């Protein structure tokens, strides 16, 4: 039986996502990836609402059995951390409303899952995601690659 995982790299301006399917033979198939963008000049509630609506569409289309979310890590800027935390809250709430189990991983764990190196660069992550999922081109933007990497990380954990 195949399983579908939605990976999310939350952000307020750009939330990356990736949808993969774990095949019966444990191969990973990329179903979709991209990013949910919001405009900096929009009020925060509208940005969060747009993010929630787009996430709803992705969940309804692919019906994931698991959501893998990147955990908030240390930010030098408290305002940025606060905004990312609110975006993460939207992801967690929408996932729970759909009764989808959630797993959370640190950026270090996600990078290690795809590159074996926890300090991998954005480009290294993109290249490894491309190779693991046998994509024709690098997944862009890098937030989308991070969403795919979060999904791969969950798949490697044999949920």
C-alpha positions in Angstrom: 0.0 0.0 0.0 1.4 3.4 -1.0 1.5 6.3 1.4 1.4 10.0 0.7 3.4 12.5 2.7 3.1 16.3 2.6 6.3 18.1 3.7 6.1 21.8 4.8 8.8 24.4 5.2 6.7 27.1 6.9 7.3 30.8 6.3 5.1 33.9 6.2 6.3 35.2 2.8 6.9 31.8 1.3 5.8 28.4 2.6 7.4 25.6 0.7 5.6 22.3 0.2 6.3 19.0 -1.3 4.1 16.0 -1.8 5.6 12.5 -2.2 4.3 9.0 -2.4 6.1 6.1 -0.8 5.7 3.2 -3.2 5.2 -0.4 -2.2 8.9 -1.0 -3.0 9.9 2.0 -0.8 10.8 4.1 -3.8 9.8 7.8 -3.5 7.7 9.5 -6.1 7.3 13.2 -6.3 3.6 14.2 -6.9 3.9 17.9 -6.5 5.9 20.8 -5.0 5.9 24.5 -4.9 5.4 27.4 -2.6 2.6 29.4 -1.1 3.5 33.1 -1.4 2.0 36.0 0.4 2.6 39.7 -0.2 4.6 41.7 2.4 2.2 44.7 2.1 -0.9 42.6 3.0 -2.1 42.5 6.7 -0.9 39.5 8.6 -4.4 38.0 9.1 -4.9 38.0 5.3 -1.6 36.4 4.7 -2.3 33.6 7.1 -5.8 33.2 5.6 -4.3 32.8 2.1 -1.8 30.3 3.4 -4.6 28.3 5.1 -6.7 28.3 2.0 -3.9 27.1 -0.3 -2.9 24.4 2.2 -6.5 23.2 2.3 -6.4 22.9 -1.5 -3.2 20.8 -1.4 -4.6 18.5 1.3 -7.9 18.0 -0.5 -6.2 17.3 -3.8 -3.5 14.8 -2.5 -5.1 13.5 0.7 -1.8 13.0 2.6 -1.6 10.4 5.3 1.1 12.3 7.1 2.3 15.9 7.4 6.0 16.6 8.0 6.8 20.1 9.3 10.1 21.8 9.8 10.4 23.0 13.4 11.2 26.5 14.2 14.8 27.0 14.8 16.7 29.9 16.3 16.4 33.3 14.6 18.4 36.4 15.3 15.4 38.5 14.6 12.5 37.9 17.1 10.0 39.4 14.7 10.9 36.9 12.0 10.6 34.0 14.5 7.2 35.3 15.6 6.0 35.4 12.0 7.3 32.0 11.1 5.7 30.6 14.3 2.4 31.9 13.2 2.8 30.3 9.8 3.7 27.0 11.6 0.5 27.4 13.7 -1.6 27.6 10.5 0.0 24.4 9.2 -0.5 22.5 12.4 -4.1 23.6 12.8 -5.1 22.8 9.2 -3.4 19.4 9.5 -5.2 18.6 12.8 -8.5 19.8 11.4 -8.1 17.1 8.6 -7.0 14.6 11.3 -3.7 14.0 9.6 -0.9 12.9 11.9 2.0 15.4 12.1 5.7 14.8 12.6 8.2 17.6 13.2 11.9 17.7 12.4 14.6 20.2 13.0 16.4 21.7 10.0 19.4 19.6 11.0 17.4 16.4 10.9 15.9 17.2 7.5 19.3 18.1 6.0 20.8 14.9 7.3 18.0 12.9 5.9 18.8 14.0 2.3 22.5 14.9 2.4 23.9 13.1 5.5 25.3 16.5 6.4 23.3 18.7 8.9 25.0 21.9 7.6 24.2 21.3 3.9 23.6 24.4 1.8 20.3 25.2 0.1 21.9 24.2 -3.2 23.1 20.9 -1.8 19.7 20.1 -0.4 18.1 21.0 -3.8 20.6 18.7 -5.6 20.1 15.8 -3.3 16.3 16.1 -3.4 16.5 16.1 -7.2 18.6 12.9 -7.1 16.5 11.1 -4.5 13.2 11.8 -6.3 14.7 11.4 -9.8 13.5 14.8 -10.9 14.5 16.3 -14.2 15.5 19.7 -12.7 16.3 21.2 -9.4 13.2 21.9 -7.4 12.7 25.6 -7.0 12.2 27.8 -5.1 14.5 26.4 -2.4 11.6 26.6 0.0 9.8 24.0 -2.1 13.0 21.8 -2.1 12.9 22.1 1.7 9.3 21.0 1.8 10.2 17.9 -0.3 13.2 17.3 2.0 10.8 17.4 5.0 8.6 14.8 3.3 11.7 12.6 2.5 12.8 12.9 6.1 9.5 11.5 7.3 9.5 8.7 4.7 13.0 7.7 5.9 11.6 7.4 9.5 9.2 4.6 8.3 6.1 6.2 9.8 
